[in-house]
Amino acid sequence: MATYYIGLMSGTSADGIDVALVTFNDDKSGKETRPRLVASHYQAYDEQIKAQITSLYCSGSDEIERANRLDKALAQRFAQAVEELLRVADISADDVIAIGNHGQTIRHRPSLPNQAEAFPFTLQIGCSQTLACLTGIPVVGQFRVKDIALGGQGAPLVPPFHQFVLASTPAAQQANVIVNIGGIANLTYLPTKSQHVLGYDTGPGNCLLDDWYQHHHNQGGFDESGAWAASGQCNDELLTALLSDAYFSQPAPKSTGREVFNLAWLTQHLTGRELKPEDVQATLLSFTARTIADEIQQLTATSPCLNSHQKNAAKLPNIWLCGGGRQNPPLKKVLAEQLNATVAPIDALGIDGDQLEAMAFAWLAYAFTQQLPSNLPAVTGAKARTTLGVLFTP
């Protein structure tokens, strides 16, 4: 009897594919629905595929041809990653109920307050139908589309899963913030009153740090352990300019992407400034930390769950980090200094911080098969709760 779900995630950093094998029935009675990570696999992209992905973040020539060819090429790589996961776990494809496929976002254009987009849309490639046919496993994909059709941002989608996964930990007795520092950073605010869950994109996470590093290092890669940023000095004038972007003054719900925050955007702010490359990197690190810290402080100050005494005491919730950015010591240090608080990797709760997003898409597939609502209107701005996703059969 099939009992497993697979979550598949390829983020805006475009560095590779995370796949997670998850079960949601962890006790003998089958009544428990807490998630359990059974196995995981990471498959890195080669530089050619990564370049093809990032070239589609902004408008360019022959986009339709390039996007559709890459749509199928990524599906093949997704299938290879799934097959390797099953091999490592010694699990048959017949034991998997469904794959939750996020796909690879190449464009995200939601409506924002005071910036109404007449026809908002989001586009993820990595063809779910091809993936289903290659693996022989049903695939649930296109998770963001219905939320946007209901007037929402289509992002972030992981806050309901964050709420679900933290419910079985001791941390659930207190207010928590989960910060995912991927290419784009997003946060989930989980106060003690579950009806007030909030979440949205705070802005760039690793994306500008990666772009700037790769611009100055021909071998590609990323600023491992934040060493290059740590060798520079933050430039306050540049930091102020970066923080002036209109996105940061927009109220939630809001979401953003690489079509906004990219090397071209950064270059505009660097025009006329003579700065050492490592100082720009240090400034970008402070920029990521500052935008995250500002949002956490604002959420805490305005939370309807806190009484006046708690607000005056400026008591911050527990702050847990996931995603690649949690492994950047200088970034964690600056974020902790900005907040004057301790930040900790979510791994401290027994949750894999690298696989949390992939697990979330396994949960979204689970929610689809159970016909459970899987969006949060308070997070995305959608008009109603609904079950997200579209089913593709082999």
C-alpha positions in Angstrom: 0.0 0.0 0.0 1.4 3.4 -1.0 2.2 5.5 2.0 4.8 8.0 0.9 4.9 11.5 -0.7 7.7 13.2 -2.4 8.3 16.9 -2.3 10.4 18.5 -5.1 11.8 22.0 -4.8 14.1 24.1 -7.1 14.5 27.6 -5.7 15.3 31.0 -7.0 19.0 30.4 -6.3 18.9 27.9 -9.2 21.7 25.8 -7.7 20.0 22.5 -7.7 17.0 20.2 -6.8 15.9 19.2 -3.3 13.8 16.1 -3.1 12.3 14.8 0.1 10.5 11.5 0.8 7.9 12.1 3.5 5.3 10.1 5.3 2.3 11.6 7.2 1.2 8.6 9.1 3.8 8.1 11.8 2.0 5.8 14.3 0.5 2.3 14.1 -3.1 3.5 14.1 -2.5 5.7 11.1 -4.3 8.6 12.8 -1.3 10.8 13.3 -0.5 13.2 10.5 2.7 14.8 11.6 5.3 14.7 8.9 8.4 12.5 9.0 11.3 12.9 6.7 12.3 9.4 5.5 15.0 10.3 3.1 16.3 13.2 1.0 18.5 13.9 -2.0 20.1 17.0 -3.5 21.1 17.1 -7.1 23.1 20.1 -8.2 22.6 21.8 -11.5 25.5 22.2 -13.9 26.5 25.7 -14.9 24.8 25.4 -18.3 21.4 24.6 -16.9 21.8 27.3 -14.2 22.6 29.9 -16.8 19.5 28.8 -18.9 17.3 29.2 -15.8 18.7 32.6 -14.7 18.5 34.0 -18.3 14.7 33.6 -18.1 14.3 35.7 -14.9 14.1 38.8 -17.1 12.7 39.5 -20.5 14.9 38.6 -23.5 14.9 37.2 -27.0 13.3 33.9 -28.0 11.8 33.5 -24.5 9.0 31.1 -25.5 11.3 28.7 -27.3 13.9 28.7 -24.5 11.3 28.4 -21.7 9.5 25.5 -23.2 12.7 23.5 -24.0 13.9 24.1 -20.5 10.5 23.1 -19.2 11.1 19.6 -20.5 14.8 19.5 -19.7 14.1 20.3 -16.1 11.4 17.7 -15.9 14.0 15.1 -17.0 16.3 16.2 -14.3 13.5 16.2 -11.7 12.8 12.6 -12.7 16.4 11.7 -12.3 16.5 13.2 -8.8 13.3 11.3 -7.9 14.7 8.0 -9.1 17.9 8.6 -7.1 15.9 9.4 -4.0 13.9 6.1 -4.4 17.2 4.2 -4.9 18.8 5.6 -1.8 15.6 5.0 0.3 15.1 1.5 -1.3 11.5 2.4 -2.0 9.5 1.5 -5.1 7.7 4.1 -7.1 4.5 2.1 -6.4 4.9 3.0 -2.7 4.6 6.7 -3.5 1.1 8.3 -3.6 2.2 11.5 -5.3 5.0 13.9 -6.0 4.5 17.6 -5.0 6.4 19.5 -7.7 7.0 23.2 -7.1 8.9 23.5 -10.4 11.3 26.3 -11.1 10.0 29.9 -11.0 11.1 32.0 -13.9 8.7 34.8 -13.5 6.5 36.0 -10.7 4.3 39.0 -11.3 1.6 39.2 -8.6 -0.5 42.3 -7.9 0.9 44.4 -5.1 -0.9 47.1 -3.1 -0.6 50.5 -4.8 1.0 48.8 -7.7 -2.0 46.9 -9.3 -1.0 44.5 -12.0 -3.9 44.2 -14.5 -3.1 40.6 -15.2 -1.1 39.1 -12.4 0.6 35.8 -13.1 3.3 33.4 -12.0 5.2 30.9 -14.1 7.0 27.7 -12.9 8.6 25.3 -15.4 9.7 21.7 -15.0 6.7 20.0 -16.7 4.6 18.1 -14.2 3.0 16.0 -16.9 6.4 14.9 -18.2 7.6 14.2 -14.7 4.5 12.0 -14.1 5.1 10.0 -17.3 8.8 9.6 -16.6 8.5 8.4 -13.0 5.1 6.6 -13.3 4.0 8.5 -10.2 1.1 11.0 -10.1 2.3 14.5 -9.8 0.6 17.5 -8.1 1.9 20.8 -9.5 1.0 24.4 -10.4 0.4 25.2 -6.7 0.5 28.9 -7.1 -1.9 29.5 -9.9 -5.2 29.1 -8.0 -4.2 31.4 -5.2 -3.4 34.1 -7.7 -6.8 33.4 -9.5 -8.4 34.0 -6.1 -6.7 37.4 -5.9 -3.7 36.3 -3.8 0.0 36.6 -4.2 0.5 32.9 -4.9 3.3 33.2 -2.4 4.6 32.3 0.1 3.0 28.8 0.2 5.0 27.3 3.1 3.6 29.1 6.1 0.7 26.6 6.5 3.3 23.8 6.6 5.4 25.7 9.0 2.4 25.9 11.3 1.7 22.2 10.8 5.3 21.0 11.4 6.0 23.2 14.5 2.7 22.1 16.2 4.4 18.9 17.3 7.4 20.6 18.9 7.9 22.3 22.3 8.4 25.6 20.5 4.7 25.7 19.7 3.9 26.9 23.2 5.5 30.2 22.3 5.5 32.7 19.4 7.9 31.8 16.6 9.2 33.3 13.4 10.6 31.0 10.7 12.9 32.8 8.3 13.7 30.9 5.1 16.9 32.5 3.6 16.9 31.1 0.0 17.4 33.2 -3.1 14.5 35.3 -1.9 14.0 35.5 1.8 10.5 34.9 3.4 9.2 34.7 6.9 6.4 33.0 8.7 5.1 34.5 11.9 3.5 31.9 14.2 2.0 33.6 17.2 0.4 31.5 20.0 -3.0 32.2 18.5 -3.0 30.2 15.2 -5.6 32.4 13.5 -3.0 35.2 13.3 -0.4 33.4 11.2 1.3 35.8 8.8 4.0 35.3 6.1 5.5 37.1 3.1 8.7 37.7 1.2 11.0 40.1 3.0 13.2 40.7 -0.1 16.5 39.3 -1.4 18.0 36.5 0.6 21.1 35.0 -1.1 20.3 36.0 -4.6 22.2 39.3 -4.8 25.0 37.9 -2.7 25.3 35.0 -5.2 25.0 37.3 -8.2 27.7 39.7 -7.1 30.1 36.9 -6.0 29.7 35.1 -9.4 30.2 38.4 -11.2 33.7 38.7 -9.7 34.6 35.0 -9.5 34.7 33.2 -12.8 34.5 29.8 -11.3 30.9 30.5 -10.2 29.8 29.1 -6.9 28.9 31.3 -3.9 30.5 33.1 -1.0 30.9 30.0 1.1 30.6 30.8 4.9 30.3 34.5 4.0 34.1 34.8 4.0 34.3 37.4 1.1 31.5 39.6 2.7 33.3 39.4 6.1 36.5 40.8 4.4 34.7 44.0 3.4 33.0 46.9 5.1 29.3 47.8 4.8 28.8 51.1 2.9 26.0 53.0 4.7 25.2 55.2 1.7 24.7 52.2 -0.6 22.7 50.4 2.1 20.4 53.4 2.4 19.9 53.4 -1.4 19.1 49.7 -1.5 16.6 50.0 1.3 14.8 52.8 -0.6 13.2 50.4 -3.0 9.4 50.7 -3.1 9.0 47.0 -2.2 10.1 47.5 1.4 7.4 50.1 2.1 4.6 48.0 0.6 2.3 46.5 3.2 1.7 42.7 3.3 0.5 40.5 1.7 3.4 40.8 -0.7 5.8 38.7 -2.7 8.7 39.3 -5.0 11.2 37.5 -7.2 14.3 37.5 -9.3 12.7 39.6 -12.0 12.9 42.5 -9.6 16.0 41.8 -7.5 18.9 40.9 -9.8 22.3 42.1 -10.9 20.8 44.8 -13.2 18.9 46.2 -10.2 22.0 46.3 -8.2 24.1 47.8 -11.0 21.7 50.8 -11.1 22.4 51.5 -7.5 26.1 51.2 -8.0 26.3 53.7 -10.8 28.5 56.6 -9.8 29.9 54.8 -6.7 33.5 53.7 -6.5 33.4 50.8 -4.1 35.6 47.8 -3.5 33.8 44.6 -4.6 34.1 43.1 -1.2 32.6 46.2 0.4 29.6 45.8 -1.9 29.3 42.2 -0.8 29.4 43.2 2.9 26.7 45.8 2.1 24.5 43.2 0.4 24.9 40.9 3.5 23.8 43.8 5.8 21.0 44.5 3.3 19.6 41.0 3.6 19.9 41.0 7.4 18.4 44.5 7.7 15.3 43.7 5.6 14.6 40.6 7.5 15.1 42.2 10.9 13.0 45.2 10.0 10.0 43.0 9.1 10.4 40.8 12.3 10.4 43.9 14.5 7.5 45.4 12.7 5.5 42.2 12.9 6.2 42.0 16.6 5.3 45.6 17.3 1.9 45.3 15.4 0.9 41.8 16.3 -2.8 41.6 17.6 -1.6 38.6 19.8 0.5 40.8 22.1 -0.8 42.8 24.9 0.5 46.4 25.6 2.9 45.2 28.2 4.5 42.6 25.8 4.8 45.2 23.1 6.4 47.7 25.4 8.8 45.0 26.5 9.7 44.5 22.8 9.7 40.8 23.4 10.7 39.0 20.2 9.5 35.5 19.3 11.8 32.6 18.9 13.6 33.1 15.6 14.4 30.0 13.5 16.4 30.0 10.3 16.1 27.6 7.4 17.5 27.5 3.9 21.1 28.0 2.7 21.5 31.4 4.4 21.4 29.8 7.8 24.8 28.3 7.0 26.3 31.8 6.5 27.9 32.8 9.9 28.4 36.5 9.1 24.8 36.8 8.0 23.5 35.1 11.1 25.8 37.4 13.2 24.6 40.6 11.6 20.9 39.5 11.8 21.3 38.7 15.5 22.9 42.1 16.0 20.1 43.9 14.1 17.5 42.1 16.3 19.5 42.2 19.5 18.3 38.6 19.9 19.4 35.0 19.4 18.7 33.4 16.1 19.0 29.6 15.7 18.9 27.1 12.9 15.6 25.2 12.8 17.6 22.0 12.9 17.8 22.6 16.7 14.1 21.5 16.7 14.9 18.3 14.9 13.8 19.7 11.6 16.0 19.5 8.6 16.6 23.1 7.5 17.8 22.1 4.1 14.8 20.0 3.3 12.0 22.0 4.9 10.8 23.5 1.7 10.8 20.2 -0.2 8.9 18.7 2.7 6.4 21.5 2.4 5.6 20.5 -1.2 5.2 16.9 -0.2 2.7 18.2 2.3 0.9 20.2 -0.4 0.6 17.1 -2.4 -0.7 15.3 0.7 -3.2 18.1 1.2 -4.4 17.8 -2.4 -5.0 14.1 -2.1 -6.9 14.6 1.1 -8.7 17.7 -0.3 -7.5 19.8 2.6 -7.3 23.6 2.3 -3.6 24.5 1.8 -3.4 28.2 1.5 -3.8 30.9 4.1 -5.6 34.0 2.9 -4.0 36.1 5.7 -0.7 35.2 4.2 -1.3 35.5 0.4 -4.3 37.8 0.3 -6.5 35.3 -1.5 -10.3 35.7 -1.2 -10.8 32.2 0.3 -9.1 29.1 1.6 -8.7 26.4 -1.0 -6.9 23.3 -2.0 -4.0 24.2 -4.2 -2.5 22.2 -7.1 -3.4 20.4 -10.3 -3.1 16.6 -10.7 -1.1 15.1 -13.5 -1.3 11.3 -14.0 1.2 9.0 -15.7 
